[in-house]
Amino acid sequence: MKGGNTKRTLITLTVLLLVGGSLGCSRPLTTREKGAVVGTAAGAGLGAIIGSATGHAGAGAGIGSLIGLGAGALIGDQLQGQEQIQAVQQDQLEQTQAEIERQRREIEKLQQKREY
């Protein structure tokens, strides 16, 4: 039983170090990096739970964290790509709205000139 507690403590410390280390970065995490961190933590937790059922919580956590890292990074990458597409679309929308407003003002000026 003591070995199981040691493994759980090591797993908890590893997850805390990963999360704590990522929070201490000088720049904000990208969506891909956030996905990787969350995936790693979730994978380690689920792996430890599944592994503890077979008596190998440490191995389960290690394998789970690797699988979670990969899955989280892939999902985060997809989300980041969507964010980038949305940002481009938002820029295009704002440019179009600015052009419409410019043309509206121009039409108003032309109408005022015709009235005189």
Backbone as ProteinMPNN parsed JSONL, in Angstrom:
{"seq_chain_A": "MKGGNTKRTLITLTVLLLVGGSLGCSRPLTTREKGAVVGTAAGAGLGAIIGSATGHAGAGAGIGSLIGLGAGALIGDQLQGQEQIQAVQQDQLEQTQAEIERQRREIEKLQQKREY", "coords_chain_A": {"N_chain_A": [[0.82, -1.194, 0.0], [1.99, 1.216, 0.683], [3.727, 1.763, -1.45], [1.892, 2.334, -3.469], [0.81, 4.733, -2.554], [3.045, 6.357, -2.726], [3.469, 6.393, -5.473], [1.127, 7.678, -6.316], [1.499, 10.146, -5.11], [3.791, 11.039, -6.451], [2.728, 11.186, -9.044], [0.762, 13.139, -8.686], [2.38, 15.328, -7.97], [3.865, 15.585, -10.339], [1.871, 16.28, -12.206], [1.023, 18.687, -11.036], [3.389, 20.174, -11.259], [3.606, 20.335, -14.057], [1.27, 21.791, -14.726], [1.607, 24.059, -13.082], [4.066, 24.988, -14.049], [3.371, 25.678, -16.631], [1.621, 27.754, -16.153], [3.291, 29.684, -15.233], [4.557, 30.816, -17.369], [6.067, 33.385, -19.42], [4.669, 34.441, -21.51], [1.293, 34.355, -22.731], [-0.369, 31.164, -22.905], [-0.797, 29.334, -25.916], [-3.731, 28.199, -27.666], [-3.299, 25.611, -28.516], [-1.262, 24.81, -26.757], [-2.59, 25.011, -24.308], [-4.505, 23.005, -24.69], [-2.795, 20.799, -24.779], [-1.768, 20.781, -22.17], [-4.093, 20.418, -20.602], [-4.965, 17.989, -21.693], [-2.806, 16.322, -21.006], [-2.908, 16.36, -18.187], [-5.516, 15.345, -17.746], [-5.283, 12.867, -19.024], [-3.273, 11.674, -17.475], [-4.555, 11.49, -15.011], [-6.816, 9.855, -15.616], [-5.447, 7.63, -16.593], [-4.087, 6.842, -14.293], [-6.214, 6.114, -12.65], [-7.361, 3.999, -14.103], [-5.101, 2.361, -14.271], [-4.671, 1.828, -11.562], [-6.6, 0.001, -10.983], [-5.566, -2.306, -11.96], [-3.315, -2.506, -10.527], [-1.17, -0.988, -11.347], [-0.761, 1.886, -11.191], [1.089, 3.975, -11.611], [2.308, 3.349, -14.101], [0.01, 3.425, -15.661], [-0.694, 6.114, -15.387], [1.494, 7.336, -16.595], [1.363, 6.367, -19.254], [-1.216, 7.238, -19.874], [-0.867, 10.012, -19.642], [0.832, 10.57, -21.793], [-0.772, 9.8, -23.983], [-2.896, 11.553, -23.52], [-1.559, 13.993, -23.811], [-0.899, 13.988, -26.565], [-3.514, 13.814, -27.714], [-4.74, 16.074, -26.595], [-3.116, 18.131, -27.618], [-3.619, 17.851, -30.362], [-6.387, 18.415, -30.503], [-6.347, 20.999, -29.42], [-4.818, 22.243, -31.399], [-6.54, 22.14, -33.602], [-8.622, 23.769, -32.639], [-7.209, 26.15, -32.346], [-6.596, 26.7, -35.003], [-9.176, 27.213, -35.958], [-9.75, 29.506, -34.488], [-7.927, 31.273, -35.638], [-8.91, 31.42, -38.263], [-11.387, 32.596, -37.737], [-10.518, 35.06, -36.768], [-9.366, 36.209, -39.051], [-11.641, 36.358, -40.661], [-13.153, 38.139, -39.119], [-11.588, 40.45, -39.314], [-11.854, 40.929, -42.065], [-14.601, 41.422, -42.184], [-14.789, 43.769, -40.642], [-13.294, 45.505, -42.258], [-14.917, 45.552, -44.524], [-17.243, 46.684, -43.457], [-16.245, 49.205, -42.777], [-15.661, 50.18, -45.326], [-18.235, 50.261, -46.457], [-19.379, 52.198, -44.815], [-17.768, 54.381, -45.507], [-18.508, 54.684, -48.198], [-21.208, 55.281, -47.834], [-21.071, 57.795, -46.614], [-19.909, 59.208, -48.7], [-21.941, 59.064, -50.633], [-23.897, 60.568, -49.307], [-22.642, 63.08, -49.322], [-22.592, 63.584, -52.099], [-25.333, 63.679, -52.571], [-26.018, 65.949, -51.122], [-24.669, 67.905, -52.569], [-26.112, 67.825, -54.967], [-28.506, 68.859, -54.125], [-28.004, 71.535, -53.817]], "CA_chain_A": [[0.0, 0.0, 0.0], [2.853, 2.38, 0.751], [4.215, 2.016, -2.801], [0.8, 2.964, -4.212], [0.716, 6.127, -2.113], [4.205, 7.061, -3.268], [3.207, 6.612, -6.901], [0.092, 8.71, -6.436], [2.115, 11.422, -4.743], [4.645, 11.431, -7.579], [1.851, 11.564, -10.152], [0.161, 14.431, -8.343], [3.426, 16.34, -8.067], [4.189, 15.77, -11.757], [0.775, 17.041, -12.814], [1.081, 20.047, -10.499], [4.536, 20.843, -11.872], [3.253, 20.645, -15.45], [0.289, 22.88, -14.738], [2.247, 25.23, -12.489], [5.083, 25.481, -14.973], [2.725, 26.325, -17.78], [1.011, 29.002, -15.696], [4.348, 30.645, -14.956], [5.196, 31.273, -18.606], [6.082, 34.835, -19.571], [3.653, 34.815, -22.498], [0.104, 33.503, -22.579], [-0.341, 29.899, -23.62], [-1.647, 29.242, -27.099], [-4.815, 27.227, -27.512], [-2.674, 24.295, -28.669], [-0.55, 24.503, -25.513], [-3.608, 24.769, -23.275], [-5.041, 21.677, -24.956], [-1.786, 19.811, -24.399], [-1.692, 20.733, -20.7], [-5.321, 19.795, -20.102], [-4.935, 16.588, -22.111], [-1.811, 15.601, -20.2], [-3.437, 16.198, -16.826], [-6.659, 14.432, -17.782], [-4.776, 11.536, -19.367], [-2.558, 11.116, -16.315], [-5.557, 11.134, -13.997], [-7.573, 8.679, -16.063], [-4.52, 6.504, -16.645], [-3.822, 6.39, -12.917], [-7.419, 5.429, -12.164], [-7.46, 2.702, -14.791], [-3.942, 1.568, -13.875], [-4.775, 1.378, -10.168], [-7.466, -1.18, -10.966], [-4.723, -3.462, -12.262], [-2.153, -2.459, -9.66], [-0.089, -0.27, -12.02], [-1.223, 3.273, -11.314], [2.167, 4.793, -12.171], [2.404, 3.068, -15.531], [-1.223, 3.934, -16.262], [-0.608, 7.579, -15.433], [2.494, 7.694, -17.603], [0.802, 6.097, -20.582], [-2.354, 8.145, -20.039], [-0.412, 11.39, -19.861], [1.334, 10.658, -23.168], [-1.925, 9.775, -24.881], [-3.607, 12.814, -23.302], [-0.759, 15.067, -24.403], [-1.114, 13.95, -28.007], [-4.903, 14.137, -28.034], [-4.982, 17.472, -26.225], [-2.416, 19.001, -28.571], [-4.347, 17.791, -31.635], [-7.637, 19.155, -30.346], [-5.966, 22.408, -29.27], [-4.372, 22.73, -32.7], [-7.741, 22.358, -34.407], [-9.301, 24.946, -32.091], [-6.381, 27.313, -32.663], [-6.81, 26.973, -36.422], [-10.493, 27.841, -36.087], [-9.626, 30.875, -33.953], [-7.219, 32.074, -36.637], [-9.849, 31.653, -39.362], [-12.376, 33.563, -37.251], [-9.864, 36.368, -36.673], [-9.256, 36.719, -40.42], [-12.995, 36.715, -41.085], [-13.543, 39.342, -38.385], [-10.871, 41.565, -39.95], [-12.493, 41.191, -43.354], [-15.906, 42.021, -41.894], [-14.563, 45.15, -40.208], [-12.877, 46.267, -43.432], [-16.102, 45.724, -45.365], [-18.116, 47.656, -42.788], [-15.619, 50.525, -42.913], [-15.846, 50.589, -46.721], [-19.654, 50.61, -46.604], [-19.572, 53.491, -44.136], [-17.12, 55.401, -46.334], [-19.351, 54.892, -49.376], [-22.429, 55.943, -47.386], [-20.741, 59.216, -46.431], [-19.697, 59.761, -50.037], [-23.275, 59.227, -51.235], [-24.534, 61.713, -48.642], [-22.01, 64.298, -49.843], [-23.072, 63.78, -53.464], [-26.731, 64.097, -52.503], [-26.048, 67.342, -50.654], [-24.222, 68.742, -53.69], [-27.202, 67.89, -55.933], [-29.573, 69.695, -53.565], [-27.636, 72.953, -53.931]], "C_chain_A": [[0.865, 1.26, 0.0], [3.389, 2.752, -0.629], [3.159, 2.701, -3.648], [0.645, 4.421, -3.849], [1.866, 6.951, -2.663], [3.987, 7.365, -4.743], [2.17, 7.715, -7.093], [0.657, 10.086, -6.11], [2.995, 11.928, -5.875], [3.805, 11.886, -8.771], [1.248, 12.931, -9.896], [1.18, 15.552, -8.463], [3.794, 16.62, -9.525], [3.125, 16.607, -12.451], [0.808, 18.49, -12.321], [2.248, 20.831, -11.088], [4.248, 21.226, -13.324], [2.304, 21.836, -15.526], [0.909, 24.156, -14.192], [3.294, 25.836, -13.398], [4.474, 26.195, -16.158], [2.086, 27.641, -17.377], [2.058, 30.084, -15.462], [5.056, 31.158, -16.199], [5.078, 32.782, -18.743], [5.068, 35.311, -20.602], [2.454, 33.899, -22.316], [0.236, 32.216, -23.404], [-1.233, 29.977, -24.858], [-2.738, 28.216, -26.816], [-4.263, 25.814, -27.627], [-1.987, 23.881, -27.367], [-1.522, 24.239, -24.367], [-4.207, 23.383, -23.442], [-4.078, 20.584, -24.522], [-1.708, 19.659, -22.88], [-2.912, 20.02, -20.13], [-5.349, 18.316, -20.458], [-3.967, 15.759, -21.29], [-2.338, 15.333, -18.799], [-4.592, 15.208, -16.799], [-6.207, 13.005, -18.084], [-4.062, 10.878, -18.199], [-3.546, 10.674, -15.245], [-6.33, 9.89, -14.379], [-6.686, 7.447, -16.125], [-4.222, 5.948, -15.259], [-5.015, 5.626, -12.364], [-7.529, 4.04, -12.793], [-6.311, 1.792, -14.364], [-4.033, 1.052, -12.448], [-5.672, 0.153, -10.052], [-6.664, -2.447, -11.24], [-3.459, -3.483, -11.411], [-0.968, -1.734, -10.264], [-0.486, 1.184, -12.269], [-0.165, 4.158, -11.96], [2.307, 4.599, -13.675], [1.178, 3.612, -16.257], [-1.192, 5.443, -16.411], [0.381, 8.024, -16.5], [1.966, 7.51, -19.016], [-0.354, 7.052, -20.865], [-1.929, 9.572, -20.312], [0.136, 11.57, -21.271], [0.203, 10.673, -24.182], [-2.705, 11.083, -24.757], [-2.875, 14.0, -23.895], [-0.992, 15.132, -25.904], [-2.52, 14.369, -28.393], [-5.206, 15.601, -27.73], [-4.326, 18.446, -27.186], [-3.134, 19.015, -29.914], [-5.652, 18.589, -31.567], [-7.345, 20.648, -30.22], [-5.523, 23.021, -30.579], [-5.566, 23.024, -33.605], [-8.486, 23.605, -33.934], [-8.533, 26.224, -32.427], [-6.535, 27.698, -34.135], [-8.147, 27.659, -36.66], [-10.469, 29.281, -35.567], [-8.952, 31.794, -34.965], [-8.124, 32.401, -37.828], [-10.877, 32.699, -38.958], [-11.772, 34.958, -37.155], [-9.732, 37.008, -38.051], [-10.624, 37.17, -40.912], [-13.477, 37.985, -40.39], [-12.865, 40.571, -38.975], [-11.508, 41.942, -41.278], [-13.846, 41.868, -43.164], [-15.751, 43.481, -41.496], [-14.127, 46.032, -41.372], [-14.067, 46.547, -44.353], [-17.045, 46.757, -44.755], [-17.546, 49.072, -42.903], [-15.791, 51.054, -44.335], [-17.298, 50.987, -46.985], [-19.934, 51.971, -45.979], [-18.945, 54.619, -44.955], [-17.978, 55.718, -47.56], [-20.662, 55.592, -49.012], [-22.194, 57.437, -47.214], [-20.549, 59.905, -47.782], [-21.028, 59.998, -50.746], [-23.994, 60.418, -50.618], [-23.948, 63.027, -49.147], [-22.509, 64.603, -51.255], [-24.538, 64.235, -53.481], [-26.854, 65.55, -52.054], [-25.624, 68.293, -51.767], [-25.349, 68.895, -54.72], [-28.325, 68.795, -55.442], [-29.25, 71.177, -53.707], [-27.717, 73.341, -55.311]], "O_chain_A": [[0.504, 2.26, -0.62], [3.494, 3.936, -0.947], [3.487, 3.562, -4.464], [0.381, 5.259, -4.712], [1.685, 8.114, -3.025], [4.285, 8.465, -5.208], [2.336, 8.586, -7.947], [0.324, 11.072, -6.767], [2.952, 13.109, -6.22], [4.145, 12.868, -9.431], [1.226, 13.783, -10.783], [0.872, 16.615, -9.004], [4.01, 17.773, -9.899], [3.443, 17.535, -13.196], [0.639, 19.416, -13.114], [2.113, 22.018, -11.383], [4.607, 22.318, -13.764], [2.52, 22.77, -16.299], [0.749, 25.224, -14.783], [3.4, 27.058, -13.506], [5.004, 27.2, -16.631], [2.017, 28.561, -18.192], [1.739, 31.272, -15.491], [6.056, 31.866, -16.089], [4.126, 33.39, -18.254], [4.652, 36.469, -20.569], [2.59, 32.788, -21.803], [0.872, 32.197, -24.458], [-2.288, 30.61, -24.84], [-2.666, 27.464, -25.845], [-4.708, 24.914, -26.914], [-2.116, 22.738, -26.929], [-1.298, 23.345, -23.551], [-4.399, 22.662, -22.463], [-4.49, 19.566, -23.965], [-1.595, 18.546, -22.367], [-2.788, 19.132, -19.286], [-5.713, 17.482, -19.63], [-4.27, 14.624, -20.92], [-2.229, 14.219, -18.286], [-4.645, 14.334, -15.935], [-6.689, 12.052, -17.474], [-4.219, 9.682, -17.956], [-3.391, 9.61, -14.647], [-6.486, 8.974, -13.571], [-7.109, 6.351, -15.757], [-4.119, 4.735, -15.075], [-4.85, 4.61, -11.689], [-7.759, 3.045, -12.105], [-6.512, 0.602, -14.123], [-3.535, -0.033, -12.146], [-5.522, -0.643, -9.126], [-7.041, -3.533, -10.801], [-2.625, -4.376, -11.558], [0.143, -1.848, -9.747], [-0.538, 1.644, -13.41], [-0.499, 5.012, -12.782], [2.412, 5.567, -14.429], [1.294, 4.19, -17.338], [-1.612, 5.986, -17.433], [0.127, 8.984, -17.227], [2.106, 8.39, -19.866], [-0.458, 7.607, -21.958], [-2.549, 10.268, -21.116], [-0.074, 12.617, -21.883], [0.215, 11.462, -25.127], [-3.128, 11.655, -25.761], [-3.503, 14.916, -24.427], [-1.253, 16.203, -26.453], [-2.702, 15.187, -29.295], [-5.856, 16.283, -28.522], [-4.911, 19.473, -27.532], [-3.251, 20.067, -30.542], [-5.97, 19.349, -32.482], [-8.019, 21.468, -30.843], [-5.813, 24.186, -30.851], [-5.593, 24.045, -34.293], [-8.93, 24.408, -34.754], [-9.13, 27.251, -32.75], [-6.596, 28.881, -34.47], [-8.242, 28.581, -37.47], [-11.1, 30.166, -36.145], [-9.351, 32.947, -35.133], [-8.107, 33.521, -38.338], [-11.203, 33.589, -39.744], [-12.456, 35.943, -37.435], [-9.96, 38.207, -38.205], [-10.754, 38.238, -41.51], [-14.139, 38.816, -41.011], [-13.494, 41.619, -39.12], [-11.682, 43.122, -41.583], [-14.193, 42.786, -43.907], [-16.503, 44.336, -41.965], [-14.547, 47.185, -41.463], [-14.201, 47.645, -44.893], [-17.581, 47.608, -45.465], [-18.294, 50.028, -43.106], [-16.041, 52.244, -44.528], [-17.546, 51.973, -47.679], [-20.645, 52.794, -46.556], [-19.532, 55.694, -45.081], [-18.152, 56.883, -47.916], [-21.169, 56.403, -49.786], [-23.023, 58.251, -47.621], [-20.975, 61.044, -47.975], [-21.212, 61.031, -51.389], [-24.633, 61.194, -51.329], [-24.685, 63.986, -49.374], [-22.814, 65.754, -51.571], [-24.93, 65.067, -54.299], [-27.7, 66.29, -52.555], [-26.179, 69.386, -51.886], [-25.524, 69.974, -55.285], [-29.016, 69.424, -56.243], [-30.166, 71.998, -53.716], [-27.449, 74.495, -55.645]]}, "name": "protein", "num_of_chains": 1, "seq": "MKGGNTKRTLITLTVLLLVGGSLGCSRPLTTREKGAVVGTAAGAGLGAIIGSATGHAGAGAGIGSLIGLGAGALIGDQLQGQEQIQAVQQDQLEQTQAEIERQRREIEKLQQKREY"}
